[in-house]
Amino acid sequence: MILGGTSEARLLAEALAARDECDVLLSLAGRTEKPATQPVPVRIGGFGGAAALADFLKAGGYDLLIDATHPFAERISANAPFAAETAGIATIALRRPEWQRLPGDRWREVQSIAEAIEALGPSPRHVFLATGRQGAHHAEAAPQHHYLVRSVDPVEPPLVLDNVDYVLDRGPFTLDGECDLLRQHDIDAIVAKNSGGAATYAKIEAARLLGIEVMMVTRAPASTVKAVDTVEAALAAIDHLFPPAMKRGV
């Protein structure tokens, strides 16, 4: 079973679906109203905790649990290794590498969205809140700023703020498009999660080019689960765990 929600999860599922010896189920949290089409059967919704996830794995006869969730999906990533151990099956994590600071980047690293909002300071600023709708409510603690909030689905309920604009859009984004967006809204600060990957990196490039400060929310410490950072490495790890003659279901 693949715990998904990322482009890497979809690509991994597609590669495994092409293997006759693999039965794959992709599990999505259901936070996106219109998820992208997937190449394998999909389960949508939570499990109700680590123990319930372990029960699901045992009942389904799964041999391997792959955590390919978003790097900031901390709860399910914490539950996954416990559930796999309880169910007596192997587990690996597919984690895209973090973005690295480059010359010209004006990053201030913070531990949470709330800390990022506080770090904006007391003077009014034009802020691009590029963390999705999850956690957007933290902006209400600093109503003096002008916010531009981008998310795939609408922020519900809307933020209790006088100065907020919403953009509904899904990556990948282009550098030219991000530069135009930042200029159009006079953005002088960005709040972003260090998600890694190419789909949303353009805003970081645009901030570098335009000299805009980025409040970069860092990831939580990695778990002890074996982790790989590409789909190809995940496939190699699966082949190591389950040589072709041994494979039954994933």
Secondary structure, DSSP 8 states (H G I E B T S, - for coil): -EE--SHHHHHHHHHHHTSTT----EEE---SSS----SS-EEES--SSHHHHHHHHHHHT-SEEEE---TT-HHHHHHHHHHHHHHT-EEEEE--------TT-EEEEESSHHHHHHHT-SS--EEEE-S-STTGGGGGG-TTSEEEEEESS--SS--S-SSEEEEE--S---HHHHHHHHHHTT--EEEEE---SSTTTHHHHHHHHHT-EEEEE------SS-EESSHHHHHHHHHHHS-GGG----
